[in-house]
Amino acid sequence: MISKEGQFIFIHNFKTGGTSIEKKLGHFEELARDVQDHRTLRDIELLTRRDKHLRTAAYCLKKGKFGKIAGHLQQAIHPPLTRHEYDTFYKFTFVRNSWARIYSWYANVMKDDIHKRKNKIQSNELSFEAFLKHHINHETFSQLHFITDCHGEVPMDFIGRFERLQADFDIVCKELGVEDSTLPKLLVRKYNHYTDGYTDTTKDLVYQLYKKEIDYFGFEFGE
């Protein structure tokens, strides 16, 4: 999410309370499927690259995709985000314990037929272990993937924790000058504690999949 008025960039990791944050900060009026902005920091940084849009326009010309050329040329002339804006806007995100986040996503997928079709899941009884082995995709990429820039750095001004969502969002709002920081409760579902869904095997699978972010953020199983 980019707000030129608020001069901030919010990177929305899946299953970290980001939908409530986007609603609070005015990204959408009414909640609907796919209304959230899940662009990575690299995606947003590339908006500042005139050369990228020129190369894409040339590629479209070569492939005969003439309808797309004008849009890329327009963005090359007037980038949707300038480099100065990208460098100076307040960048923040929220992260969540890796074991909790991926189990929450699994539970969400298994209750949603559209998500199941998108993830090519045909069985209503797919085990968590099978999900981890065969259905890792964009939504389940590492949280570090979403907040790493084109140079391999993590230039975030603030990284909040889902586990203390409101308290950390209060800090963000103070920085942004937002007086009422109370978050709406959107897409909140009640499940048993995530540890109940784990075996030693799935616990280790998640560690192997997300070792880098687990070590980077200091996540521990059971917290």
C-alpha positions as CSV (number, residue, x, y, z in Angstrom):
1,M,0.0,0.0,0.0
2,I,1.3,3.4,-1.0
3,S,-0.1,6.6,0.4
4,K,1.2,9.8,-1.1
5,E,-1.0,11.9,1.2
6,G,0.2,10.1,4.3
7,Q,3.7,9.7,2.9
8,F,4.1,6.0,3.8
9,I,4.5,2.6,2.3
10,F,2.9,-0.4,4.0
11,I,4.0,-3.9,3.1
12,H,1.2,-6.3,3.7
13,N,2.5,-9.8,4.6
14,F,-0.3,-12.4,4.4
15,K,-2.0,-13.3,7.7
16,T,-0.5,-10.6,9.8
17,G,-3.5,-8.3,10.4
18,G,-2.8,-6.2,7.3
19,T,-6.3,-6.1,6.1
20,S,-7.4,-4.3,9.2
21,I,-4.4,-1.9,8.8
22,E,-5.3,-1.2,5.2
23,K,-8.9,-0.5,6.1
24,K,-7.9,1.9,8.9
25,L,-5.5,3.8,6.7
26,G,-8.0,4.2,3.8
27,H,-6.8,1.7,1.2
28,F,-10.4,0.5,0.7
29,E,-13.9,1.4,1.8
30,E,-15.6,-2.0,1.7
31,L,-13.9,-5.3,2.3
32,A,-14.0,-7.6,-0.8
33,R,-11.9,-10.5,-2.1
34,D,-8.5,-9.4,-3.4
35,V,-9.0,-5.8,-2.4
36,Q,-5.8,-6.0,-0.3
37,D,-2.4,-4.7,-1.6
38,H,0.1,-7.5,-1.3
39,R,2.9,-6.0,-3.4
40,T,6.4,-6.7,-2.2
41,L,8.9,-3.9,-1.5
42,R,10.7,-4.8,-4.7
43,D,7.5,-4.4,-6.7
44,I,7.1,-0.9,-5.2
45,E,10.7,0.1,-5.7
46,L,10.5,-0.9,-9.3
47,L,7.7,1.6,-9.8
48,T,10.5,4.3,-9.7
49,R,12.4,2.7,-12.5
50,R,11.9,4.5,-15.8
51,D,14.3,2.1,-17.6
52,K,12.1,-0.8,-16.6
53,H,9.0,0.7,-18.1
54,L,10.9,1.6,-21.3
55,R,12.2,-2.0,-21.6
56,T,8.7,-3.3,-21.1
57,A,7.3,-0.9,-23.7
58,A,9.9,-2.1,-26.2
59,Y,9.0,-5.7,-25.4
60,C,5.3,-5.1,-25.9
61,L,6.1,-3.5,-29.3
62,K,8.2,-6.5,-30.3
63,K,5.4,-8.9,-29.3
64,G,2.7,-6.8,-30.9
65,K,1.0,-6.0,-27.6
66,F,0.3,-2.5,-28.7
67,G,-2.5,-1.8,-26.2
68,K,0.0,-1.9,-23.3
69,I,2.7,0.3,-24.8
70,A,1.1,3.7,-24.0
71,G,0.7,2.8,-20.3
72,H,4.3,1.8,-19.9
73,L,5.5,4.9,-21.8
74,Q,3.3,7.1,-19.5
75,Q,4.9,5.5,-16.4
76,A,8.4,6.0,-17.9
77,I,7.6,9.7,-18.3
78,H,5.7,10.1,-15.0
79,P,6.6,7.2,-12.6
80,P,3.7,6.4,-10.2
81,L,6.3,6.7,-7.4
82,T,9.4,8.9,-7.6
83,R,12.7,7.7,-6.2
84,H,12.6,10.6,-3.7
85,E,9.2,9.5,-2.5
86,Y,10.3,5.9,-2.2
87,D,13.4,6.9,-0.3
88,T,11.7,9.3,2.1
89,F,8.3,7.7,2.7
90,Y,7.9,5.9,6.1
91,K,8.1,2.2,5.4
92,F,6.5,-0.3,7.8
93,T,5.2,-3.8,7.9
94,F,4.0,-6.4,10.4
95,V,5.3,-9.9,10.8
96,R,4.1,-13.0,12.6
97,N,5.6,-16.1,14.2
98,S,6.3,-18.4,11.2
99,W,4.6,-21.5,12.7
100,A,1.5,-19.5,13.6
101,R,1.3,-17.7,10.3
102,I,1.6,-20.7,8.0
103,Y,-0.9,-22.8,10.1
104,S,-3.4,-19.9,10.0
105,W,-3.0,-19.7,6.2
106,Y,-3.6,-23.5,5.9
107,A,-6.7,-23.3,8.1
108,N,-7.9,-20.3,6.0
109,V,-7.3,-22.1,2.7
110,M,-9.1,-25.3,3.8
111,K,-12.3,-23.3,4.7
112,D,-12.4,-21.4,1.4
113,D,-13.3,-23.2,-1.9
114,I,-11.8,-20.4,-4.0
115,H,-8.5,-20.7,-2.2
116,K,-8.6,-24.5,-2.6
117,R,-9.1,-24.2,-6.3
118,K,-6.3,-21.6,-6.6
119,N,-4.0,-23.9,-4.7
120,K,-5.1,-26.9,-6.7
121,I,-6.3,-28.7,-3.6
122,Q,-8.9,-31.3,-4.5
123,S,-9.4,-33.0,-1.1
124,N,-11.3,-31.5,1.8
125,E,-9.1,-33.6,4.1
126,L,-5.7,-32.5,2.9
127,S,-3.3,-32.8,5.9
128,F,-1.2,-29.9,7.1
129,E,1.9,-32.0,6.3
130,A,0.8,-32.5,2.7
131,F,0.0,-28.8,2.4
132,L,3.5,-27.9,3.5
133,K,5.1,-30.3,1.1
134,H,3.1,-29.6,-2.0
135,H,1.2,-26.2,-1.8
136,I,3.7,-23.5,-0.9
137,N,3.2,-20.5,-3.2
138,H,3.1,-16.7,-3.3
139,E,0.9,-16.4,-0.3
140,T,3.3,-18.5,1.7
141,F,6.6,-17.0,0.6
142,S,8.9,-15.9,3.4
143,Q,8.0,-12.7,5.1
144,L,11.5,-11.5,4.4
145,H,10.7,-11.9,0.7
146,F,8.1,-9.2,1.0
147,I,10.3,-6.6,2.7
148,T,13.6,-7.1,1.0
149,D,14.5,-4.5,-1.7
150,C,16.2,-4.8,-5.0
151,H,19.6,-4.7,-3.3
152,G,18.9,-7.5,-0.8
153,E,18.5,-5.1,2.1
154,V,15.6,-4.7,4.5
155,P,15.1,-0.9,4.7
156,M,12.0,-0.8,6.8
157,D,11.5,2.0,9.3
158,F,9.4,-0.1,11.5
159,I,8.6,-3.8,11.8
160,G,5.7,-4.5,14.0
161,R,4.6,-7.9,15.4
162,F,1.2,-9.4,14.9
163,E,1.4,-10.7,18.5
164,R,1.1,-7.1,19.7
165,L,-0.7,-5.7,16.7
166,Q,-2.6,-2.9,18.3
167,A,0.3,-1.7,20.5
168,D,2.7,-1.6,17.6
169,F,0.1,0.0,15.3
170,D,-0.2,2.7,17.9
171,I,3.5,3.4,17.4
172,V,2.9,3.6,13.6
173,C,0.0,6.0,14.0
174,K,2.0,8.3,16.2
175,E,4.7,8.5,13.5
176,L,2.1,9.1,10.8
177,G,0.1,11.7,12.8
178,V,-3.1,9.5,12.9
179,E,-5.0,10.4,16.1
180,D,-7.4,7.4,16.3
181,S,-5.3,4.3,16.0
182,T,-8.0,1.8,16.9
183,L,-8.0,-1.0,14.4
184,P,-11.2,-2.6,13.0
185,K,-11.4,-6.3,13.4
186,L,-11.5,-7.8,9.9
187,L,-11.1,-11.4,8.8
188,V,-10.6,-12.5,12.5
189,R,-11.3,-16.2,13.0
190,K,-11.0,-18.2,16.2
191,Y,-9.0,-21.4,16.1
192,N,-7.3,-23.5,18.7
193,H,-3.7,-22.5,19.5
194,Y,-1.6,-23.2,16.5
195,T,0.6,-25.6,18.4
196,D,-2.3,-28.0,18.6
197,G,-2.0,-28.5,14.8
198,Y,1.6,-29.5,14.8
199,T,3.6,-32.7,14.9
200,D,7.3,-33.0,15.3
201,T,7.5,-33.5,11.5
202,T,5.5,-30.4,10.6
203,K,7.3,-28.3,13.1
204,D,10.6,-29.2,11.5
205,L,9.2,-28.7,8.0
206,V,8.2,-25.2,8.8
207,Y,11.6,-24.5,10.3
208,Q,13.3,-25.8,7.1
209,L,11.0,-23.7,4.9
210,Y,11.3,-20.5,6.9
211,K,14.7,-20.9,8.7
212,K,16.0,-17.5,7.4
213,E,13.0,-15.5,8.7
214,I,12.8,-17.5,12.0
215,D,16.4,-16.7,12.7
216,Y,16.2,-13.1,11.5
217,F,13.2,-12.3,13.7
218,G,14.0,-14.7,16.6
219,F,10.7,-16.6,16.3
220,E,10.2,-19.6,18.6
221,F,7.7,-22.4,18.4
222,G,5.0,-22.0,21.0
223,E,5.2,-18.3,21.6
